[in-house]
Amino acid sequence: MIRRGNYIPKEKSTSNNLTKEDLLFLHLLKNNRQRDNYIVTESLTQKGIQKELKCGLGLISRILIKNEKEDYICRKKLRIEDKKRKQNVYFLTDEGLKIAKELEKKR
């Protein structure tokens, strides 16, 4: 893990010993092309991220809150495909993009 520790558990995944936090950054990097769209896919919501990373919503919530406070992730309310109501979706900030690109190189 490139960044600081704080209270996020260091759960390792099977792909090159990356933490769930690292995998979250890579997932948001993969979906970064949707950043300027008005309607996005569900993969950028908490539930979509949870399905992709295969872990609990509580862990995802803690990781998102922590990195939002540190200005690596930003939250927007946008429409999701095939849903009527807007939901919170998450994107990487410029600082978060730098970290995600470093992680992708090391992968």
C-alpha positions in Angstrom: 0.0 0.0 0.0 1.4 3.4 -1.0 -0.5 5.6 1.4 -0.8 5.9 5.2 -2.5 3.3 7.5 -5.2 4.9 9.8 -8.0 2.6 10.8 -8.7 0.7 7.5 -8.0 -3.0 7.9 -5.2 -4.4 5.7 -7.2 -7.1 4.1 -5.2 -8.6 1.3 -6.8 -9.7 -1.9 -5.5 -12.5 -4.1 -4.2 -10.2 -6.9 -0.6 -9.2 -6.1 -1.2 -8.6 -2.3 -3.2 -5.4 -3.0 -5.4 -4.1 -0.2 -9.1 -3.5 -0.7 -8.3 0.2 -0.6 -5.8 -0.3 -3.4 -8.4 -2.3 -5.4 -11.0 0.5 -4.9 -8.6 3.0 -6.4 -8.0 0.7 -9.4 -11.7 0.2 -9.8 -12.4 3.9 -9.8 -9.5 4.4 -12.3 -11.0 1.8 -14.6 -14.4 3.7 -14.5 -13.0 7.2 -14.6 -14.2 7.8 -18.2 -17.7 8.2 -16.8 -16.6 11.2 -14.7 -18.3 13.9 -16.9 -21.4 12.0 -17.7 -24.8 12.9 -16.4 -26.0 9.2 -16.3 -23.5 6.6 -15.0 -23.4 2.9 -14.4 -24.1 1.4 -11.0 -20.4 0.3 -10.6 -19.6 3.8 -9.2 -22.1 3.5 -6.3 -21.3 1.9 -2.9 -23.2 -1.2 -3.8 -21.6 -1.5 -7.2 -18.1 -1.1 -5.6 -19.0 -3.7 -3.0 -20.0 -6.2 -5.7 -16.8 -5.6 -7.6 -14.5 -5.9 -4.6 -16.5 -8.7 -2.9 -16.4 -7.2 0.6 -18.9 -5.6 3.1 -20.6 -2.3 2.7 -19.2 -1.1 6.0 -15.6 -1.5 4.9 -16.4 0.2 1.6 -18.0 3.1 3.5 -15.0 3.5 5.8 -12.6 3.5 2.9 -14.6 6.0 0.9 -15.1 8.4 3.9 -11.4 8.3 4.8 -10.2 9.0 1.3 -12.9 11.6 0.7 -11.6 13.5 3.8 -8.0 13.2 2.5 -9.2 14.6 -0.9 -8.4 11.5 -3.0 -12.1 10.7 -3.8 -15.0 13.0 -4.5 -18.7 12.3 -4.3 -21.4 13.5 -6.7 -25.2 12.8 -6.9 -25.9 11.5 -10.4 -28.5 9.4 -12.2 -27.8 5.7 -12.5 -28.7 3.8 -15.7 -32.3 2.3 -15.5 -33.0 4.1 -12.1 -35.2 7.1 -11.5 -33.6 8.6 -8.5 -30.1 10.1 -8.2 -27.5 8.3 -6.0 -24.1 9.1 -4.6 -21.4 8.0 -7.0 -17.6 8.2 -6.4 -14.8 9.4 -8.6 -11.0 9.9 -8.1 -9.7 13.5 -7.7 -6.5 14.5 -9.4 -4.5 13.4 -6.4 -6.4 10.1 -6.3 -5.7 9.6 -10.0 -1.9 9.9 -9.4 -2.1 7.3 -6.7 -4.2 4.9 -8.8 -1.8 5.2 -11.8 1.1 4.4 -9.5 -0.7 1.3 -8.3 -1.5 0.3 -11.9 2.2 0.5 -12.8 3.2 -1.7 -9.8 0.5 -4.2 -10.6 
